[in-house]
Amino acid sequence: MGHEDLTALAEKLRPGQSGLLSLDWNNGNRSILTNFNLSGLVIGQTLKTQPFEMYRSLLEATAFGARTIVEHIRAKGVAVDEIVVCGGLTKNAFLMQMYADVLNMPLRLPKAKETCAFGSAIFAAVAATKEGGGHDTAEEAANAMTGMKTTSYEPIKENSTAYDLLYPLYLQLHDAFGGISKQADLS
């Protein structure tokens, strides 16, 4: 069963329908816990659990992890109202919609395909200076050289509501298995 097959089956499920909840720490947690020794887990699986249900649960775990990062940033006083996403994961519309739903905010996509290389081009334009056909500041160059696709992912209210109910359970697992809280009720 390939990625496309798993996606096609997983997107037919509603948030939380499988009863699975996961931590995607199979390579440790890079943010906010920064503990490379943490391991992933999937709870709620039975002998009837299907691969596409585990796939969806692991995708949800990455989205919940992103929400944990966004909420951590907000707790430090930084406003986060939308997210611009780039990279290969943007090719999966199901995943992008899930992120918009879990984060309950719009996701936008830049026109540039190779954003890292494009960032270098912006600074090259600044190095060239306005007299040399470039721009005087990085902000000026970015405004002139970049843009957003018309494609965006808006949260689906019903899904966001369901994820708002699941997120505290994820956070409880996150904190208990991440060593933040020894008091988590895992019953």
Secondary structure, DSSP 8 states (H G I E B T S, - for coil): --HHHHHHHHTTS-TTTT--EEE--TT-B-SSS-BTT---EEES--TT--HHHHHHHHHHHHHHHHHHHHHHHHHTT-----EE--SGGGG-HHHHHHHHHHHTS-EEEES-SSHHHHHHHHHHHHHHTGGGTS-SSHHHHHHHH--EEEEEE---HHHHHHHHHHHHHHHHHHHHHTTS-S-----
